[in-house]
Structures are given as C-alpha cells and as structure tokens.
Amino acid sequence: MIKNKKLLEELEKEIIRNSQLDINKNIKIFQEFLKLAREVGRFPSENLLEGIEIDIKYAKAINGIKRTD
C-alpha cells in the first residue's frame, strides 16, 4: 500500500528526468513486436482491408438486434 503518494510521484518524475531515450532503439523494438504480432495473427496483416467483409457482416448483425431494455 502506498502511504506517501507525493513522494512516489516525485520519485517517478526523477526517474523520467534522468532516463535517456534512444528513438532508433525504440523504433526497432516496435517494428519487431509488430512483426511478431503479425506472425502469430494477433494484428492485422499489411492489407488493412483484408477480412473487412466479415467485419461488415458482424456489424450489420449487431446493429440489427433490437434492444429490450
């Protein structure tokens, strides 16, 4: 349990101030995660319109349901 929220916030600010950012490294990491996500099928493929027909069918079905509440 956090007893001194202000002290924790100051510590977080200090860590952020002292951290060094490497944009190129961060972009490389992001690209690798994106590649992995696509390989395991957890992220859309390069073609963003792929599979849109199914999404449209789902949307039509969901929007066609009348609410009872």
N, C-alpha and C positions, 0 to 999 in steps of 0.2 A: 504494500500500500504506500502510495506517495504521500508524505507528510508535508513536504515543503515544495509546493508546485512552482513557486517563483525561482527557487534555487535550481530546480530541474530545467526550467525554461532558460535560465542563464547559462547552464551547462550546455544545453543544446545549441544556443546561439554561439557560444565559444567554439564548439566543435565545428560548426558550419563556417565560422570565420577563419579557422585555421586549416580547413581542408583544402587540398589542391585538386582542381578539376582538370582532367585530361579529356577534352572533347573527342579527339580522334579515337582514344581507347573506348570511350562510352559508345560512340557510333559503331565501332567494330563489335562490341558486345551485343548491342541491339540487333545488328544485322545477323549475328549468329543465332540469337534467340528467335528471330523471325524465321530464319531458315529452318531451325529445329521445329518450330510450331507448324510450319507448312508441311514438313516431312511427316509429322505424326497426325496431321489432319485436324489440328486444333485452331487453324487460322485460315482465312480464305486463300485460295490459290492466286496466282498472278492475275488471272482473269476474274475481275470482281463480279461480272455478270453471270458467271458460271453457277448454275443452280437457282437462278432467280425465279424460274417458272414455279418451282416448288414453293418458294417463299411467297409468291403471289397467291398460289392456291391456299396456303395456310392462312394468309391474311384475309382472303375472301371468306373462308370458312369461319374464322374467328369473328370477323366483323358482321357476319350474317346471323350470329347467335343473338337472340333477344334476351335481354336481362330480365330476371324475375324479381329483383329486389327493389 
